[in-house]
Amino acid sequence: MDIRVDGKVAVVTGASRGIGEAIAAELLASGAKGVTITSRKEPNIVAAASRLDDERVLPLVARADSEEDAERGIAATIEQFGGVDILVNNAGTNPAAGNLTEVDLGAVGKTWEVNQLGPLLWARSVWRQAMADSGGAIVNIASVGGMRVGPIIGAYNISKAAVIHMTYHLANEMAPQVRVNAIAPSVVRTRLAAALWEGIEEHTAKAHPLQRIGEPDDIARAALFLASDAASWITGVVLPVDGGVTGAAAAPGLGG
């Protein structure tokens, strides 16, 4: 199936590298009219725009957890390209490694602000400024950590569980104008997830039934599908793109 988004306008938050940049590239390759990419650091987003090397890219400095930046980012996209059809809430952070009983609460708060509040701010803004009238699709990047307990990054996992439940709520509230879905990746080769694979890639790969860690393009292709009209009867779905971790991995001590 040749999945296309011809003529559509997208906003991808946290797109200066990794999964966000890969999603932006996939949307452009599939015919998007324009793609706004955001990052909180200007040098990073300028570099990403240079790598994408496409006049249809609008790079913006914007924080994921700022309502003002969300309003400004959506407005700038509408001014530049005439509307917004797709929002991909990809921006995320994980500064709060440690057990929940001991981890620094300031770091926990920052993780929850970026990962939980951020997608809501951008979804609200795109709803008010564009999608309530013209419709569209929202794709939230969650995590398999939001679906199961894992060590050390509990604050991150809780934030992604919130994203998953937020996806269900927004899908209900925004229907039928807007479809809202989420992707739950496992370990992907990104800087954010480096502590989970760098130097231990073979070990991490073996924890996945498909015997490899994910690549940003794996997530980008799934995001393209959910954002496109090929998924026009899909909303309120969380799609694990995880090498089989949530559906095909054997329980500890039971083989596999």
Stockholm file with secondary structure:
# STOCKHOLM 1.0

chainA/1-256         MDIRVDGKVAVVTGASRGIGEAIAAELLASGAKGVTITSRKEPNIVAAASRLDDERVLPLVARADSEEDAERGIAATIEQFGGVDILVNNAGTNPAAGNLTEVDLGAVGKTWEVNQLGPLLWARSVWRQAMADSGGAIVNIASVGGMRVGPIIGAYNISKAAVIHMTYHLANEMAPQVRVNAIAPSVVRTRLAAALWEGIEEHTAKAHPLQRIGEPDDIARAALFLASDAASWITGVVLPVDGGVTGAAAAPGLGG
#=GR chainA/1-256 SS CCCCCTTCEEEESSCSSHHHHHHHHHHHHTTCSEEEEEESSHHHHHHHHHHHTCTTEEEEECCTTCHHHHHHHHHHHHHHHSCCCEEEECCCCCCCCBCTTTSCHHHHHHHHIIIIIHHHHHHHHHIIIIIHHHCEEEEEECCGGGTSCCSSBHHHHHHHHHHHHHHHHHHHHHTTTEEEEEEEECSBSSSTTHHHHTTCHHHHHHTSTTSSCBCHHHHHHHHHHHHSGGGTTCCSCEEEESTTTTTTCCCTTSCC
#=GC SS_cons         CCCCCTTCEEEESSCSSHHHHHHHHHHHHTTCSEEEEEESSHHHHHHHHHHHTCTTEEEEECCTTCHHHHHHHHHHHHHHHSCCCEEEECCCCCCCCBCTTTSCHHHHHHHHIIIIIHHHHHHHHHIIIIIHHHCEEEEEECCGGGTSCCSSBHHHHHHHHHHHHHHHHHHHHHTTTEEEEEEEECSBSSSTTHHHHTTCHHHHHHTSTTSSCBCHHHHHHHHHHHHSGGGTTCCSCEEEESTTTTTTCCCTTSCC
//
